[in-house]
Amino acid sequence: MTPVKDAPSPKAVEIDCARRDHRAVVTHVGGPGEDARRWIAPLEEVVAALERNEVRYFVSHGAQQFGLRVKDGELATMIDDGWSVRSLPACRDSR
C-alpha cells in the first residue's frame, strides 16, 4: 500500500484590522503582507478562501496566535474564546 501524501499546507496570513460601512458592519479585513505591504480584502472573499482551505488565517492576542475558522458563516477562532471580527481595530488607510 502506498502512503497518501498530505497536500501542502496553505500559507498562514494574519488579520489585524477591519473596514466598516456606514452602519459599522465589517465589510473588509486586512493585515501585514509580504514585502512590508499591507493587504485588505472583502470579508466574503476571506471567508470563502478559508472554507476552500486555500489560505489559513490567524489573529494575534499579545504573544499568542489563534487560527481562524468559519462558524455559522462568520470568522471565529478555532478555540472558542469569544473573539469576533467586530473586535478588530480599523484598518489604516493605505492611500
C-alpha positions as CSV (number, residue, x, y, z in Angstrom):
1,M,0.0,0.0,0.0
2,T,1.4,3.4,-1.0
3,P,1.1,6.0,1.7
4,V,-1.1,9.0,0.9
5,K,0.9,12.3,0.9
6,D,-0.7,15.2,2.6
7,A,-1.3,18.2,0.4
8,P,0.9,21.2,1.2
9,S,-0.4,23.3,4.0
10,P,-1.8,26.6,2.8
11,K,0.1,29.7,3.9
12,A,-0.9,31.4,7.1
13,V,-2.0,35.1,6.9
14,E,-2.5,37.4,9.8
15,I,-5.7,39.5,10.1
16,D,-5.3,42.6,12.3
17,C,-7.8,45.2,11.2
18,A,-11.2,45.7,9.6
19,R,-13.1,48.2,7.5
20,R,-16.6,49.0,8.3
21,D,-19.5,50.5,6.3
22,H,-21.7,53.5,7.5
23,R,-23.7,51.1,9.7
24,A,-20.5,49.8,11.4
25,V,-20.8,46.4,9.7
26,V,-17.4,44.8,8.9
27,T,-17.0,44.7,5.1
28,H,-13.2,44.1,4.7
29,V,-10.4,42.7,6.7
30,G,-6.6,43.2,6.3
31,G,-3.2,42.7,7.8
32,P,0.5,42.7,7.2
33,G,1.6,41.2,3.9
34,E,4.7,40.3,2.1
35,D,7.4,43.0,1.4
36,A,6.1,45.1,4.3
37,R,2.9,45.9,2.3
38,R,-0.5,45.6,3.9
39,W,-3.3,43.7,2.3
40,I,-7.1,44.2,2.5
41,A,-9.8,42.1,1.1
42,P,-13.6,41.8,1.2
43,L,-14.7,39.7,4.2
44,E,-16.8,37.5,1.9
45,E,-13.7,36.6,-0.1
46,V,-11.7,35.8,3.1
47,V,-14.4,33.5,4.4
48,A,-14.7,31.8,1.0
49,A,-10.9,31.2,0.7
50,L,-10.9,29.8,4.3
51,E,-13.8,27.5,3.5
52,R,-12.0,26.2,0.4
53,N,-8.8,25.7,2.5
54,E,-6.8,27.9,0.2
55,V,-5.4,30.1,3.0
56,R,-5.1,29.8,6.7
57,Y,-5.9,33.0,8.7
58,F,-4.9,33.9,12.3
59,V,-5.2,36.7,14.7
60,S,-2.7,37.6,17.4
61,H,-3.5,38.3,21.1
62,G,-0.3,39.5,22.7
63,A,2.3,36.8,22.1
64,Q,-0.3,34.2,21.2
65,Q,-1.7,33.4,17.7
66,F,-5.1,31.9,17.2
67,G,-6.1,30.2,14.0
68,L,-9.4,31.2,12.4
69,R,-12.2,29.0,11.1
70,V,-15.7,29.7,9.6
71,K,-18.5,29.2,12.1
72,D,-22.1,30.0,11.1
73,G,-20.8,31.9,8.1
74,E,-18.5,34.2,10.1
75,L,-14.8,34.1,11.2
76,A,-14.2,32.6,14.6
77,T,-11.1,31.5,16.4
78,M,-10.5,27.7,16.5
79,I,-10.5,27.9,20.3
80,D,-13.8,29.5,21.2
81,D,-12.6,32.4,23.2
82,G,-15.3,35.0,22.4
83,W,-13.2,36.7,19.7
84,S,-15.2,38.4,17.0
85,V,-14.3,40.1,13.7
86,R,-16.2,43.1,15.1
87,S,-13.5,43.5,17.7
88,L,-10.7,44.3,15.2
89,P,-9.4,47.9,15.1
90,A,-10.0,50.0,11.9
91,C,-7.5,49.5,9.1
92,R,-5.2,52.4,8.4
93,D,-5.9,54.0,5.0
94,S,-3.0,52.9,2.8
95,R,-3.7,55.6,0.1
